[in-house]
Amino acid sequence: MRKHFLALALVAMFAVACGQGVSSASPNDDQPLKLRLGYFPNLTHAPALAGIKKGFFAAALGSKVTVEPLTFNAGGDAVTAILSNSIDASFVGPSPTTNAFTQSHGQAVRVVAGATSGGALLVVQPSISSIAGLKGKKIADPQLGATQDVALRWFLKSNGFAIDAAGGGDVNVVPQDNSLTLTAFRQGQIDGAWVPEPWASRLVVEGKGKVLVDERDLWPQGKFVTTNLIVRTDFLQAHPKRIGALLEGLYQAVSYLNSDPAGAQALTNDAVAEITGKKLAVGVVSAAWPRMTFTLDPLPQTLKIAADHAYSVGLLAKVELKGLYDLRLLNQVLAGHNQPAVQGL
């Protein structure tokens, strides 16, 4: 293990010599450090949940690094925290990632790894039998401008519905907290929601809803980035050795999720309960699990397409994403496990 991390540090030093973005390990990169890590209590953030709960991050980072986990309900809140230097890294979706990058003129953050593909669905009341039946209905999503909000608005526009950011048009789009969405759905106050797991399966299992759209069906080969790992650029430059170790922990977490689905489902449910105070209902996790793929590949082309969708629905200016991805430390981790490299934009 020591040899592996030494290799990461040497690669980072070589990158600087070649004029690339990750600097060599500073003298402070061996000093005690607190790493403030953001994530959500969602199953689409299972790599983060497993990395913390199972101790993969702590083991890889070593005794000199303390991981301080901080949870958020939506990507906009995580972006606000990372742009204000309140956290150092966070698991977030593609739209918050793009927003953080563009708000800082391409300076503040870098994507260093993927985490999850899939796990987002449109669940509706049983009375809605077709896409056409969405007209005049009220459909929720987690937050204005967030990943599922963009996906919902793009889907509606692509199917001929007129919409606007204020919730008007042919379909009333209602951004709100996921917990409010479940309650509103059960009470019949909304007609559906485009949400990540476990909320989609909760709407089905607890709310008696039905799946109208599985977002995987809208993407080639069913693959699209739902969650990736971003790091503050200055933190990445100051602590490449520690980020390399964090990525080793993430590799172990993803490997665990993929190799032991039953154990991983129980573990992530326990982790969600520790954050929210309540375990997910029987059947929710098992229903949600097959809809997600855990992967270190950040699927950058799908993030670019999502950014184009956000522009198309008026939620984002046209952006240049060059420089967003810094995957060299991840590729060193992958090489250390005889896995193929992944590519950025």
One Martini backbone bead per residue (centre of mass of N, CA, C, O) as a GRO file, in nm:
protein
  345
    1MET     BB    1   0.058   0.062  -0.021
    2ARG     BB    2   0.297   0.259   0.004
    3LYS     BB    3   0.391   0.223  -0.292
    4HIS     BB    4   0.135   0.335  -0.422
    5PHE     BB    5   0.147   0.628  -0.300
    6LEU     BB    6   0.426   0.698  -0.405
    7ALA     BB    7   0.346   0.685  -0.700
    8LEU     BB    8   0.144   0.917  -0.691
    9ALA     BB    9   0.344   1.137  -0.610
   10LEU     BB   10   0.534   1.106  -0.857
   11VAL     BB   11   0.321   1.172  -1.070
   12ALA     BB   12   0.260   1.457  -0.972
   13MET     BB   13   0.547   1.564  -1.019
   14PHE     BB   14   0.549   1.507  -1.326
   15ALA     BB   15   0.311   1.690  -1.401
   16VAL     BB   16   0.453   1.956  -1.331
   17ALA     BB   17   0.697   1.924  -1.521
   18CYS     BB   18   0.470   1.926  -1.768
   19GLY     BB   19   0.251   2.160  -1.689
   20GLN     BB   20   0.035   2.058  -1.498
   21GLY     BB   21  -0.213   2.086  -1.249
   22VAL     BB   22  -0.078   1.890  -1.057
   23SER     BB   23   0.103   1.915  -0.790
   24SER     BB   24   0.331   1.870  -0.590
   25ALA     BB   25   0.397   1.776  -0.293
   26SER     BB   26   0.380   1.934  -0.022
   27PRO     BB   27   0.508   1.962   0.288
   28ASN     BB   28   0.196   1.945   0.404
   29ASP     BB   29   0.111   1.646   0.289
   30ASP     BB   30   0.222   1.509   0.583
   31GLN     BB   31   0.023   1.648   0.751
   32PRO     BB   32  -0.218   1.712   0.934
   33LEU     BB   33  -0.569   1.650   0.826
   34LYS     BB   34  -0.873   1.793   0.706
   35LEU     BB   35  -1.142   1.629   0.527
   36ARG     BB   36  -1.409   1.777   0.359
   37LEU     BB   37  -1.700   1.571   0.289
   38GLY     BB   38  -1.943   1.552   0.048
   39TYR     BB   39  -2.293   1.431   0.064
   40PHE     BB   40  -2.567   1.207   0.022
   41PRO     BB   41  -2.865   1.027   0.143
   42ASN     BB   42  -2.817   0.845  -0.122
   43LEU     BB   43  -2.785   0.576  -0.335
   44THR     BB   44  -2.618   0.746  -0.551
   45HIS     BB   45  -2.403   0.765  -0.283
   46ALA     BB   46  -2.279   0.482  -0.207
   47PRO     BB   47  -1.969   0.526  -0.227
   48ALA     BB   48  -1.968   0.719   0.015
   49LEU     BB   49  -2.111   0.549   0.227
   50ALA     BB   50  -1.904   0.312   0.214
   51GLY     BB   51  -1.639   0.470   0.258
   52ILE     BB   52  -1.725   0.551   0.548
   53LYS     BB   53  -1.863   0.301   0.689
   54LYS     BB   54  -1.618   0.092   0.601
   55GLY     BB   55  -1.330   0.265   0.594
   56PHE     BB   56  -1.181   0.327   0.320
   57PHE     BB   57  -1.085   0.617   0.351
   58ALA     BB   58  -0.930   0.596   0.620
   59ALA     BB   59  -0.729   0.374   0.535
   60ALA     BB   60  -0.602   0.526   0.288
   61LEU     BB   61  -0.524   0.801   0.442
   62GLY     BB   62  -0.482   0.768   0.736
   63SER     BB   63  -0.404   0.899   1.056
   64LYS     BB   64  -0.351   1.211   0.953
   65VAL     BB   65  -0.649   1.184   0.845
   66THR     BB   66  -0.958   1.360   0.867
   67VAL     BB   67  -1.287   1.276   0.809
   68GLU     BB   68  -1.547   1.514   0.726
   69PRO     BB   69  -1.873   1.460   0.713
   70LEU     BB   70  -2.112   1.615   0.476
   71THR     BB   71  -2.451   1.681   0.434
   72PHE     BB   72  -2.686   1.689   0.155
   73ASN     BB   73  -2.985   1.746  -0.048
   74ALA     BB   74  -2.828   1.920  -0.273
   75GLY     BB   75  -2.612   2.050  -0.509
   76GLY     BB   76  -2.630   2.355  -0.449
   77ASP     BB   77  -2.527   2.334  -0.155
   78ALA     BB   78  -2.251   2.208  -0.221
   79VAL     BB   79  -2.148   2.437  -0.401
   80THR     BB   80  -2.158   2.660  -0.195
   81ALA     BB   81  -1.952   2.522  -0.005
   82ILE     BB   82  -1.711   2.499  -0.209
   83LEU     BB   83  -1.699   2.811  -0.290
   84SER     BB   84  -1.659   2.884   0.039
   85ASN     BB   85  -1.462   2.669   0.175
   86SER     BB   86  -1.634   2.446   0.355
   87ILE     BB   87  -1.525   2.241   0.146
   88ASP     BB   88  -1.313   2.009  -0.048
   89ALA     BB   89  -1.530   1.782  -0.121
   90SER     BB   90  -1.771   1.621  -0.361
   91PHE     BB   91  -2.067   1.460  -0.414
   92VAL     BB   92  -2.211   1.507  -0.743
   93GLY     BB   93  -2.369   1.623  -1.000
   94PRO     BB   94  -2.349   1.758  -1.315
   95SER     BB   95  -2.484   2.037  -1.272
   96PRO     BB   96  -2.326   2.135  -1.020
   97THR     BB   97  -2.054   2.104  -1.151
   98THR     BB   98  -2.095   2.310  -1.378
   99ASN     BB   99  -2.167   2.549  -1.196
  100ALA     BB  100  -1.899   2.564  -1.039
  101PHE     BB  101  -1.720   2.608  -1.289
  102THR     BB  102  -1.864   2.864  -1.409
  103GLN     BB  103  -1.873   3.055  -1.158
  104SER     BB  104  -1.532   3.029  -1.157
  105HIS     BB  105  -1.413   3.027  -1.446
  106GLY     BB  106  -1.264   2.732  -1.418
  107GLN     BB  107  -1.118   2.721  -1.108
  108ALA     BB  108  -1.246   2.564  -0.842
  109VAL     BB  109  -1.288   2.279  -1.001
  110ARG     BB  110  -1.255   1.910  -1.010
  111VAL     BB  111  -1.277   1.615  -1.172
  112VAL     BB  112  -1.164   1.284  -1.034
  113ALA     BB  113  -1.445   1.113  -1.046
  114GLY     BB  114  -1.658   0.867  -1.037
  115ALA     BB  115  -1.966   0.668  -0.919
  116THR     BB  116  -2.259   0.708  -1.080
  117SER     BB  117  -2.506   0.536  -1.271
  118GLY     BB  118  -2.806   0.624  -1.261
  119GLY     BB  119  -3.103   0.644  -1.059
  120ALA     BB  120  -3.337   0.790  -1.244
  121LEU     BB  121  -3.692   0.891  -1.213
  122LEU     BB  122  -4.030   0.881  -1.330
  123VAL     BB  123  -4.293   0.920  -1.101
  124VAL     BB  124  -4.642   0.828  -1.094
  125GLN     BB  125  -4.954   0.822  -1.099
  126PRO     BB  126  -5.165   0.566  -1.197
  127SER     BB  127  -5.346   0.757  -1.391
  128ILE     BB  128  -5.083   0.776  -1.555
  129SER     BB  129  -5.022   0.633  -1.893
  130SER     BB  130  -4.862   0.884  -2.024
  131ILE     BB  131  -4.692   1.146  -2.146
  132ALA     BB  132  -4.944   1.311  -2.228
  133GLY     BB  133  -5.058   1.300  -1.921
  134LEU     BB  134  -4.878   1.553  -1.812
  135LYS     BB  135  -5.072   1.752  -1.883
  136GLY     BB  136  -5.140   1.973  -1.614
  137LYS     BB  137  -4.923   1.880  -1.423
  138LYS     BB  138  -4.747   1.802  -1.114
  139ILE     BB  139  -4.382   1.815  -1.102
  140ALA     BB  140  -4.114   1.700  -0.926
  141ASP     BB  141  -3.793   1.811  -0.781
  142PRO     BB  142  -3.514   1.885  -0.592
  143GLN     BB  143  -3.387   2.140  -0.781
  144LEU     BB  144  -3.309   2.418  -0.921
  145GLY     BB  145  -3.067   2.312  -1.160
  146ALA     BB  146  -3.053   2.033  -1.113
  147THR     BB  147  -3.019   1.732  -1.249
  148GLN     BB  148  -3.331   1.651  -1.252
  149ASP     BB  149  -3.437   1.920  -1.354
  150VAL     BB  150  -3.304   1.911  -1.629
  151ALA     BB  151  -3.414   1.638  -1.722
  152LEU     BB  152  -3.713   1.712  -1.708
  153ARG     BB  153  -3.716   1.964  -1.892
  154TRP     BB  154  -3.600   1.823  -2.141
  155PHE     BB  155  -3.815   1.608  -2.171
  156LEU     BB  156  -4.055   1.795  -2.207
  157LYS     BB  157  -3.948   1.951  -2.451
  158SER     BB  158  -3.902   1.692  -2.632
  159ASN     BB  159  -4.239   1.643  -2.595
  160GLY     BB  160  -4.378   1.947  -2.643
  161PHE     BB  161  -4.352   2.111  -2.385
  162ALA     BB  162  -4.432   2.395  -2.214
  163ILE     BB  163  -4.184   2.581  -2.025
  164ASP     BB  164  -4.068   2.724  -1.708
  165ALA     BB  165  -3.883   2.835  -1.433
  166ALA     BB  166  -4.166   2.913  -1.271
  167GLY     BB  167  -4.381   2.661  -1.352
  168GLY     BB  168  -4.497   2.699  -1.616
  169GLY     BB  169  -4.724   2.577  -1.846
  170ASP     BB  170  -4.801   2.248  -1.923
  171VAL     BB  171  -4.600   2.199  -1.678
  172ASN     BB  172  -4.562   2.180  -1.329
  173VAL     BB  173  -4.262   2.264  -1.189
  174VAL     BB  174  -4.141   2.134  -0.857
  175PRO     BB  175  -3.907   2.240  -0.656
  176GLN     BB  176  -3.801   2.009  -0.390
  177ASP     BB  177  -3.780   1.834  -0.130
  178ASN     BB  178  -3.790   1.495  -0.113
  179SER     BB  179  -3.961   1.464   0.148
  180LEU     BB  180  -4.196   1.639   0.039
  181THR     BB  181  -4.260   1.469  -0.209
  182LEU     BB  182  -4.361   1.214  -0.072
  183THR     BB  183  -4.594   1.345   0.082
  184ALA     BB  184  -4.736   1.480  -0.161
  185PHE     BB  185  -4.786   1.220  -0.318
  186ARG     BB  186  -4.958   1.067  -0.102
  187GLN     BB  187  -5.171   1.326  -0.099
  188GLY     BB  188  -5.204   1.436  -0.409
  189GLN     BB  189  -5.037   1.718  -0.469
  190ILE     BB  190  -4.888   1.542  -0.675
  191ASP     BB  191  -4.814   1.356  -0.989
  192GLY     BB  192  -4.493   1.370  -0.964
  193ALA     BB  193  -4.134   1.256  -1.007
  194TRP     BB  194  -3.788   1.353  -1.052
  195VAL     BB  195  -3.572   1.111  -0.904
  196PRO     BB  196  -3.361   0.971  -0.695
  197GLU     BB  197  -3.209   0.735  -0.527
  198PRO     BB  198  -3.470   0.621  -0.319
  199TRP     BB  199  -3.720   0.799  -0.407
  200ALA     BB  200  -3.843   0.644  -0.638
  201SER     BB  201  -3.899   0.378  -0.475
  202ARG     BB  202  -4.069   0.517  -0.258
  203LEU     BB  203  -4.300   0.604  -0.448
  204VAL     BB  204  -4.371   0.310  -0.513
  205VAL     BB  205  -4.384   0.161  -0.233
  206GLU     BB  206  -4.522   0.401  -0.051
  207GLY     BB  207  -4.697   0.564  -0.295
  208LYS     BB  208  -4.805   0.383  -0.539
  209GLY     BB  209  -4.645   0.417  -0.783
  210LYS     BB  210  -4.512   0.471  -1.121
  211VAL     BB  211  -4.311   0.406  -1.387
  212LEU     BB  212  -4.249   0.610  -1.673
  213VAL     BB  213  -3.929   0.687  -1.636
  214ASP     BB  214  -3.614   0.567  -1.728
  215GLU     BB  215  -3.326   0.733  -1.788
  216ARG     BB  216  -3.165   0.507  -1.930
  217ASP     BB  217  -3.354   0.513  -2.195
  218LEU     BB  218  -3.213   0.807  -2.293
  219TRP     BB  219  -2.937   0.647  -2.320
  220PRO     BB  220  -2.665   0.523  -2.430
  221GLN     BB  221  -2.646   0.216  -2.280
  222GLY     BB  222  -2.766   0.348  -2.005
  223LYS     BB  223  -2.546   0.588  -1.972
  224PHE     BB  224  -2.503   0.817  -1.686
  225VAL     BB  225  -2.428   1.075  -1.492
  226THR     BB  226  -2.502   1.122  -1.139
  227THR     BB  227  -2.212   1.077  -0.992
  228ASN     BB  228  -1.941   1.274  -0.870
  229LEU     BB  229  -1.602   1.384  -0.799
  230ILE     BB  230  -1.515   1.681  -0.636
  231VAL     BB  231  -1.247   1.933  -0.623
  232ARG     BB  232  -1.070   2.162  -0.507
  233THR     BB  233  -0.811   2.295  -0.669
  234ASP     BB  234  -0.632   2.387  -0.430
  235PHE     BB  235  -0.642   2.114  -0.284
  236LEU     BB  236  -0.525   1.939  -0.508
  237GLN     BB  237  -0.252   2.094  -0.526
  238ALA     BB  238  -0.174   2.058  -0.212
  239HIS     BB  239  -0.310   1.727  -0.204
  240PRO     BB  240  -0.240   1.473  -0.399
  241LYS     BB  241  -0.188   1.239  -0.203
  242ARG     BB  242  -0.471   1.247  -0.067
  243ILE     BB  243  -0.641   1.212  -0.323
  244GLY     BB  244  -0.520   0.943  -0.402
  245ALA     BB  245  -0.623   0.802  -0.144
  246LEU     BB  246  -0.923   0.859  -0.183
  247LEU     BB  247  -0.936   0.698  -0.453
  248GLU     BB  248  -0.864   0.430  -0.330
  249GLY     BB  249  -1.114   0.420  -0.148
  250LEU     BB  250  -1.316   0.435  -0.385
  251TYR     BB  251  -1.233   0.177  -0.520
  252GLN     BB  252  -1.310  -0.004  -0.280
  253ALA     BB  253  -1.609   0.077  -0.267
  254VAL     BB  254  -1.694  -0.008  -0.554
  255SER     BB  255  -1.603  -0.300  -0.532
  256TYR     BB  256  -1.793  -0.373  -0.302
  257LEU     BB  257  -2.067  -0.304  -0.436
  258ASN     BB  258  -2.014  -0.516  -0.680
  259SER     BB  259  -1.941  -0.787  -0.497
  260ASP     BB  260  -2.175  -0.710  -0.249
  261PRO     BB  261  -2.491  -0.640  -0.272
  262ALA     BB  262  -2.621  -0.730  -0.006
  263GLY     BB  263  -2.426  -0.593   0.190
  264ALA     BB  264  -2.447  -0.307   0.061
  265GLN     BB  265  -2.745  -0.258   0.116
  266ALA     BB  266  -2.731  -0.274   0.423
  267LEU     BB  267  -2.513  -0.060   0.469
  268THR     BB  268  -2.654   0.185   0.328
  269ASN     BB  269  -2.905   0.178   0.506
  270ASP     BB  270  -2.755   0.236   0.768
  271ALA     BB  271  -2.634   0.506   0.673
  272VAL     BB  272  -2.899   0.653   0.624
  273ALA     BB  273  -3.007   0.621   0.916
  274GLU     BB  274  -2.781   0.791   1.055
  275ILE     BB  275  -2.878   1.057   0.907
  276THR     BB  276  -3.216   1.038   0.917
  277GLY     BB  277  -3.328   0.810   1.147
  278LYS     BB  278  -3.412   0.603   0.900
  279LYS     BB  279  -3.499   0.337   0.746
  280LEU     BB  280  -3.569   0.181   0.479
  281ALA     BB  281  -3.794   0.020   0.331
  282VAL     BB  282  -3.898  -0.264   0.241
  283GLY     BB  283  -3.770  -0.292  -0.099
  284VAL     BB  284  -3.624  -0.029  -0.185
  285VAL     BB  285  -3.329  -0.114  -0.227
  286SER     BB  286  -3.380  -0.362  -0.416
  287ALA     BB  287  -3.521  -0.187  -0.636
  288ALA     BB  288  -3.284   0.027  -0.686
  289TRP     BB  289  -3.011  -0.122  -0.747
  290PRO     BB  290  -3.043  -0.211  -1.061
  291ARG     BB  291  -3.048   0.112  -1.153
  292MET     BB  292  -2.740   0.097  -1.078
  293THR     BB  293  -2.398   0.215  -1.146
  294PHE     BB  294  -2.075   0.150  -1.032
  295THR     BB  295  -1.829   0.406  -1.124
  296LEU     BB  296  -1.520   0.574  -1.208
  297ASP     BB  297  -1.648   0.670  -1.454
  298PRO     BB  298  -1.757   1.001  -1.546
  299LEU     BB  299  -1.889   1.036  -1.820
  300PRO     BB  300  -1.831   1.322  -1.976
  301GLN     BB  301  -2.028   1.333  -2.222
  302THR     BB  302  -2.288   1.343  -2.042
  303LEU     BB  303  -2.228   1.612  -1.909
  304LYS     BB  304  -2.224   1.780  -2.167
  305ILE     BB  305  -2.515   1.717  -2.246
  306ALA     BB  306  -2.644   1.831  -1.987
  307ALA     BB  307  -2.544   2.119  -2.041
  308ASP     BB  308  -2.702   2.151  -2.305
  309HIS     BB  309  -2.978   2.115  -2.174
  310ALA     BB  310  -2.962   2.357  -1.980
  311TYR     BB  311  -2.942   2.562  -2.208
  312SER     BB  312  -3.208   2.488  -2.361
  313VAL     BB  313  -3.387   2.557  -2.078
  314GLY     BB  314  -3.242   2.824  -1.936
  315LEU     BB  315  -3.010   2.734  -1.690
  316LEU     BB  316  -2.761   2.793  -1.897
  317ALA     BB  317  -2.490   2.887  -2.025
  318LYS     BB  318  -2.264   2.878  -2.248
  319VAL     BB  319  -2.000   2.631  -2.228
  320GLU     BB  320  -1.660   2.566  -2.127
  321LEU     BB  321  -1.507   2.241  -2.020
  322LYS     BB  322  -1.224   2.290  -2.023
  323GLY     BB  323  -1.055   2.148  -1.732
  324LEU     BB  324  -1.252   1.985  -1.544
  325TYR     BB  325  -1.065   1.737  -1.582
  326ASP     BB  326  -0.872   1.526  -1.334
  327LEU     BB  327  -0.749   1.182  -1.395
  328ARG     BB  328  -0.457   1.094  -1.309
  329LEU     BB  329  -0.490   0.972  -1.025
  330LEU     BB  330  -0.699   0.765  -1.103
  331ASN     BB  331  -0.522   0.618  -1.319
  332GLN     BB  332  -0.317   0.521  -1.109
  333VAL     BB  333  -0.507   0.346  -0.952
  334LEU     BB  334  -0.597   0.167  -1.186
  335ALA     BB  335  -0.313   0.065  -1.260
  336GLY     BB  336  -0.265  -0.070  -0.973
  337HIS     BB  337  -0.531  -0.270  -1.072
  338ASN     BB  338  -0.534  -0.337  -1.380
  339GLN     BB  339  -0.689  -0.090  -1.508
  340PRO     BB  340  -0.834   0.105  -1.716
  341ALA     BB  341  -0.846   0.399  -1.841
  342VAL     BB  342  -0.978   0.723  -1.825
  343GLN     BB  343  -1.167   0.992  -1.973
  344GLY     BB  344  -1.200   1.303  -2.073
  345LEU     BB  345  -1.258   1.590  -2.272
   0.00000   0.00000   0.00000
